[in-house]
Each structure stands twice: as structure tokens, then as C-alpha cells.
Amino acid sequence: QVQLVESGGGSVQSGGSLRLSCVVSGYAHSTYCMGWFRQAPGKEREGVAAIDSVGRTSYADSVKGRFTISQDNAKKMLYLQMNSLKPEDTAMYLCARRPYDYCSGSWSRAWWYGYWGQGTQVTVSS
């Protein structure tokens, strides 16, 4: 089994930065895809970025050039560096993991993942 726990959320001014972390515990799969999602009240859960076990990355158009996804395999940690934050980035951010598969065109589909963290809140004010 796999457990995911996010941290690093908070409240920042527009233009500021935050770094989110997700620690992975349990069985370490050789092949996987991990993603960051966000969900604001009244909106659907949106795929933000993803990275797989060979380091390939994907980003939503809305965050390209501002957010960077990375991982530290030795520490079993997933990160999301968020720069130039905007009020529209305000949401609950969750990390997710799909074992036994690399990331594909399905990376941005929430239903495709098997494991989820509890989420960490990010609030960006004007």
C-alpha cells in the first residue's frame, strides 16, 4: 500500500512563490506516474503537472513557465515549485500516484490515479 501526505501550502501575495511537498510511504514501485492536482470551490479537479519514474514531465497550459514538478527518489519526495502565483491559482492542492504505469495522455484525468493525499491549501491574494 501507498500513503501520500502533502505539505507546504499557505497564503501569499500575487507574484509570490510556494514550494509544495508530498512524501510517499509504503511500497516503492519501479514504474509509476505521480501528479499534482488542484480543486477550487465550485470547480472540477484540475491536473496541474505530472512526472513519472523515468523523469518525464507534463504541465497544464495555465502553469507552464511558472510551476516546476520534481522528485527526489532517495527521499521518496515529490515537489511542486510555484512561482509568479496568481489569485486564480488559489485551490486545494493534492498529490496523486498511479503505480505500474508511466505517465501518458491520461495524466490529467483524476480517475486514472489510484492513491491520493489529503491536500494542502494554497491561497493567493491580490
Disulfide bonds with the S-S distance in Angstrom:
Cys22-Cys95 2.06
Cys33-Cys103 2.04
